[in-house]
Amino acid sequence: MNGIERDGDGFVVDATILSAAFGRPAPEIRASMRDGRITSRCETGSGADAGRWRLTFYHEGRALRLTVNAEGALLKRSVFDVAPVPSIMP
C-alpha cells in the first residue's frame, strides 16, 4: 500500500500520512479518528476533475487535503489552517 488505497466507494488512508500532517503519533491519529476528534470528507470530482477525489481531514484547526486518482495515487497534498469545527461527539 502506498498509504492511500481504494476501498469500495471510498479510500483508506494510512495513519502515518495523517501523523505527518498533524504532528501526532500514528496510534493517537487512529484513536482521534475513532472518537471523532479527526473528521473527514470525501468529494468526487466532476467535469474537468472527473476521475479525481479530494480527501480532506480536519483536526484542531488544521486540514490535510489529498487529491487522488481512482487508484489512490497522490496527485496533490496540502495542509492549511481552518476554523476549528466543534466535535460531534459528546
TIKE-769976 format. One record per residue: x, y, z of N, C-alpha, C, O in turn; residue in three letters. Coordinates in steps of 0.001 Angstrom, whole numbers, plus 524288, in hexadecimal, padded with zeros to 5 digits. Layout:
<pts>
PT    n.px    n.py    n.pz   ca.px   ca.py   ca.pz    c.px    c.py    c.pz    o.px    o.py    o.pz   residuo
PT       X       Y       Z       X       Y       Z       X       Y       Z       X       Y       Z       ALA
...
</pts>
This chain:
<pts>
PT    n.px    n.py    n.pz   ca.px   ca.py   ca.pz    c.px    c.py    c.pz    o.px    o.py    o.pz   residuo
PT   80350   7FB5E   80000   80000   80000   80000   8037A   804DC   80000   8073A   80532   802FE       MET
PT   80234   80895   7FCA4   8053F   80D69   7FC60   80371   8115F   80072   80534   815D8   80074       ASN
PT   7FFFF   80FBE   803D4   7FDFB   8133E   807D6   7F869   814E5   806D3   7F5B2   8169A   80A68       GLY
PT   7F6A2   81467   801DF   7F13F   815B3   80072   7EF4A   81150   7FCF1   7F1BA   8100F   7F8FD       ILE
PT   7EAE8   80F00   7FE65   7E8F9   80A7D   7FB8C   7E31D   80AFC   7FAB2   7E04F   80C9D   7FE3E       GLU
PT   7E13C   809A1   7F620   7DBA6   809BA   7F4F0   7D8FA   80566   7F7FA   7DB03   80110   7F85F       ARG
PT   7D45F   80698   7FA24   7D160   802D4   7FD2F   7CB9D   803AA   7FBEE   7C903   806D0   7FE78       ASP
PT   7C99D   800E1   7F80F   7C432   80191   7F67C   7C353   8070C   7F455   7C5E6   808A7   7F09A       GLY
PT   7BFB2   809E7   7F6B1   7BE87   80F3F   7F500   7C21C   8134A   7F76C   7C1D9   817E4   7F60D       ASP
PT   7C57A   811A1   7FB09   7C8DF   81557   7FDC4   7CE8F   813CB   7FD6D   7D02F   810E1   7F9F6       GLY
PT   7D18F   815D4   80124   7D72B   814DC   80151   7D8C8   813D0   806EC   7D641   8159D   80A99       PHE
PT   7DD01   810E6   8078A   7DF7B   8100A   80C98   7E4B6   812E3   80C5C   7E7D4   81201   808CF       VAL
PT   7E5A6   8164E   8102C   7EA7A   8194F   8106A   7ED86   81782   8152C   7EB72   81774   81982       VAL
PT   7F258   8160E   8146B   7F5A1   81435   818AE   7F657   81880   81CC0   7F708   81D11   81B68       ASP
PT   7F62A   81709   821A3   7F69E   81AC9   825F8   7FBC9   81DC3   825DC   7FC14   8221A   827EA       ALA
PT   7FFD5   81B8D   82387   804DB   81E4C   82364   80497   8233E   8200A   80778   826F6   82106       THR
PT   80137   82354   81C24   80090   82801   818E8   7FE1D   82C59   81C28   7FFD4   830D5   81BED       ILE
PT   7FA1A   82B03   81F2D   7F7A2   82EDF   82295   7FB43   83069   82703   7FB4E   834EB   828B1       LEU
PT   7FE4B   82CAD   828E5   8020C   82DB1   82D11   805E7   831EE   82B7C   80700   8357D   82E86       SER
PT   807F5   8318C   826BB   80BB4   8356B   824D1   80921   83ACA   8243D   80B8C   83EC8   82567       ALA
PT   80451   83AE2   8227A   801A1   83FDE   82197   8001A   84291   826AB   8006D   84759   8270F       ALA
PT   7FE71   83F8C   82A8D   7FC77   841CF   82F66   80060   841A0   833E9   7FF39   84387   8382D       PHE
PT   804F2   83F5F   83305   808FB   83F4C   83707   80798   83C18   83BCD   80904   83D80   8402D       GLY
PT   804DD   837D8   83B04   80353   83455   83F42   804F4   82ECB   83DE0   80529   82D77   83942       ARG
PT   80620   82B83   841BF   8078F   82616   84094   802ED   82312   83E43   7FE68   8242F   83F77       PRO
PT   80420   81F48   83AF5   80012   81C3C   83846   7FC03   819DC   83C02   7F75D   81A13   83ACB       ALA
PT   7FD8B   8179B   8407F   7F987   8157B   843FE   7F5AA   819B1   845E3   7F105   818A0   84686       PRO
PT   7F79C   81E6C   846C6   7F425   822AD   8485F   7F086   82441   843E3   7EC00   8259D   844CA       GLU
PT   7F279   82414   83F21   7EF42   8253C   83A86   7EAC4   82159   83A39   7E645   822E0   83976       ILE
PT   7EBF4   81C69   83ACE   7E7E0   81859   83A88   7E3C3   81931   83EC5   7DF16   818C9   83DBA       ARG
PT   7E579   81A5A   84387   7E1C9   81B50   847CF   7DE7E   8202D   846B3   7D9CF   8203C   847CC       ALA
PT   7E0E6   82437   8448D   7DE10   82909   84356   7DA06   82834   83F0B   7D5EA   82AB4   83F17       SER
PT   7DB1E   824C4   83B60   7D750   82371   8374B   7D2B0   8208E   839B9   7CE2D   8219C   83871       MET
PT   7D3E0   81CE6   83D40   7CFB4   819D8   83FAB   7CC21   81D37   84302   7C762   81C76   842F6       ARG
PT   7CE57   820F2   845EE   7CB12   823F2   8498A   7C90F   8291C   84744   7C690   82C23   84A0B       ASP
PT   7CA1C   82A24   84246   7C7D9   82EB2   83FB1   7CAFC   833B5   8401E   7C92C   837CE   83E5E       GLY
PT   7CFB3   83380   8426C   7D2EF   8383F   842A6   7D551   83988   83D5F   7D697   83E0C   83C51       ARG
PT   7D5EC   8359C   83A0E   7D763   83671   8349C   7D2AA   834EA   83156   7D097   8309B   831D9       ILE
PT   7D0FE   83881   82DFA   7CCA3   8376E   82A7A   7CE9F   837A9   824DC   7D2E8   83996   823D4       THR
PT   7CB79   835AE   82148   7CD32   83592   81BDA   7C8A3   8365D   81828   7C412   835D1   8198F       SER
PT   7CA16   837AE   8135D   7C648   83865   80F27   7C8C1   8363B   80A34   7CD62   8370E   80934       ARG
PT   7C59F   83371   8071A   7C752   83155   8021A   7C3CE   833A8   7FDE1   7BF0B   83300   7FE01       CYS
PT   7C637   83660   7FA25   7C344   838DA   7F5EF   7C4F9   8369C   7F0B4   7C9A1   835F9   7EFB2       GLU
PT   7C12B   8356C   7ED62   7C229   8333C   7E83C   7C24A   83796   7E433   7BEBF   83AD6   7E3FC       THR
PT   7C663   837A6   7E0FC   7C6DE   83B9E   7DCF5   7C2FA   83AC7   7D88B   7C149   83664   7D788       GLY
PT   7C195   83F0A   7D5EF   7BE28   83EC3   7D160   7C04E   84272   7CD34   7C3B6   845AB   7CE46       SER
PT   7BE4D   841F0   7C880   7C024   8453C   7C43B   7C5EE   8446A   7C352   7C7B3   84002   7C293       GLY
PT   7C8E7   848B4   7C363   7CE8E   8486F   7C283   7D154   84542   7C6C0   7D5AF   84369   7C5E2       ALA
PT   7CEE3   8449B   7CB4E   7D13F   841AC   7CFA0   7CF35   83C19   7D00F   7D04E   83972   7D3EB       ASP
PT   7CC48   83A45   7CC35   7CA51   834E7   7CC4D   7CEE7   83123   7CCCD   7D2F9   831EC   7CA5E       ALA
PT   7CE40   82D14   7CFEF   7D26D   8294E   7D0CD   7D624   82ACD   7D529   7DA10   8282F   7D618       GLY
PT   7D4D7   82F18   7D7D8   7D7F3   830D8   7DC5A   7D474   83130   7E124   7CFBA   831FB   7E0C1       ARG
PT   7D6E5   83092   7E59F   7D42B   8311C   7EA94   7D743   834BF   7EE10   7DC10   834DE   7EDD9       TRP
PT   7D47E   837B8   7F147   7D700   83B35   7F514   7D5A0   83923   7FA7B   7D110   838FD   7FBFC       ARG
PT   7D99A   8378E   7FD5C   7D900   8357F   802A7   7DB05   839A8   80663   7DF93   83B2D   8061F       LEU
PT   7D7A0   83B7E   809DD   7D930   83F9E   80D7C   7D867   83DB1   81309   7D442   83BA9   81463       THR
PT   7DC6D   83E59   8163E   7DC5A   83CCD   81BBB   7DCF3   841B5   81F03   7E024   84516   81DC7       PHE
PT   7D9DF   84222   8233A   7D9E1   846BA   826A0   7DB60   84529   82C2A   7D97B   84144   82E41       TYR
PT   7DEDC   84852   82E85   7E079   84744   833E5   7E293   84C43   8365F   7E65F   84E86   8347A       HIS
PT   7E022   84DF2   83A8B   7E1F4   8525B   83DC0   7E395   85724   83A87   7E7E6   8592B   83B2B       GLU
PT   7E024   858E5   8371D   7E12B   85DA6   8342A   7E4D6   85D02   82F8F   7E68B   860E0   82D46       GLY
PT   7E613   8582C   82E2B   7E963   85711   8299B   7E67F   85358   82605   7E32D   85053   827BF       ARG
PT   7E7C9   85396   82107   7E584   84FF7   81D3A   7E9DC   84DBD   819D5   7ED9F   8506A   81880       ALA
PT   7E93E   848DA   8187E   7EC91   84633   814B6   7E918   844F0   81014   7E518   84258   810B1       LEU
PT   7EA8E   846BA   80B7C   7E790   84590   806C4   7EAF6   84272   80309   7EF46   8440E   801A3       ARG
PT   7E8E6   83DE6   80173   7EB84   83A75   7FDC5   7E821   83A04   7F8E7   7E37B   838D7   7F94D       LEU
PT   7EA5F   83AEE   7F45D   7E7A5   839FE   7EF78   7E9FD   8350E   7ED2F   7EEBB   834A4   7EC84       THR
PT   7E691   83144   7EBFA   7E84F   82C22   7EA2B   7E553   82A88   7E547   7E132   82CAF   7E413       VAL
PT   7E77E   826B3   7E275   7E4B0   82480   7DE07   7E1E6   81F86   7DFC6   7E1F6   81E31   7E465       ASN
PT   7DF73   81CC7   7DC14   7DC55   8182A   7DD66   7DF82   813D6   7DFF1   7DD5C   810AC   7E2DB       ALA
PT   7E49C   813A5   7DEE3   7E7F4   80FA2   7E13B   7EA1D   8114A   7E688   7ECB7   80E36   7E928       GLU
PT   7E910   81612   7E81A   7EB14   81801   7ED10   7F058   81AA2   7EC9A   7F2B5   81BFC   7F091       GLY
PT   7F247   81B69   7E7C7   7F74F   81E16   7E713   7F6B2   823CE   7E899   7F2FC   82667   7E6FC       ALA
PT   7FA50   825B3   7EBAA   7FA27   82B18   7ED88   7FB8F   82ED5   7E91F   7FFC1   82E72   7E6CE       LEU
PT   7F7FD   8327B   7E7F9   7F8E0   83663   7E3EE   7FA66   83BA5   7E647   7FD67   83E94   7E3F0       LEU
PT   7F857   83CD4   7EAE3   7F973   841CE   7ED6F   7F886   84137   7F345   7F50C   83E55   7F4EE       LYS
PT   7FBA8   843F7   7F660   7FB30   843DB   7FC1C   7FBCF   8495F   7FE22   7FF4E   84C35   7FC71       ARG
PT   7F868   84AF0   801C8   7F909   8500C   80448   7F71F   84FBC   809EA   7F391   84CC5   80B35       SER
PT   7F999   852E2   80D32   7F81C   85363   812B1   7F745   8592B   813A1   7FA7B   85C64   81210       VAL
PT   7F2EA   85A84   81636   7F1A7   86003   81705   7EE50   860B4   81BE5   7EBFD   85CFD   81DDF       PHE
PT   7EE1F   86586   81DC7   7EAF3   866D4   82255   7E533   86758   820BE   7E3F2   8691E   81C73       ASP
PT   7E1C2   865BF   82451   7DC20   86662   823AB   7D9D8   867F3   828EB   7DC53   86745   82CFB       VAL
PT   7D52E   86A05   828CE   7D273   86B2B   82DB0   7D14D   865F2   83064   7CF7C   8624A   82DD9       ALA
PT   7D253   8658B   8357B   7D133   860B7   83844   7CB70   85F38   837C9   7C7FC   86288   8383C       PRO
PT   7CA76   85A3D   836DF   7C52A   8583B   8366C   7C3B4   855C0   83B9D   7C6B2   85299   83DAB       VAL
PT   7BF26   85716   83DCF   7BD99   854A2   842C1   7BD1C   84EBB   8421B   7BB3B   84CDD   83E18       PRO
PT   7BEC3   84BE0   845F6   7BE6D   8463B   845E0   7B8C0   84484   845CD   7B56F   846E5   84858       SER
PT   7B79F   8404C   842D3   7B24E   83E40   842B3   7B17C   83A2F   846FB   7AD1F   83856   847CD       ILE
PT   7B5A3   838D5   849A7   7B54D   834F8   84DD6   7B4C7   837DC   8531B   7B74E   83BDC   853F7       MET
PT   7B184   835CE   8568B   7B0EC   83856   85BB0   7B5C1   837E3   85F0D   7B5D1   839D2   86374       PRO
</pts>
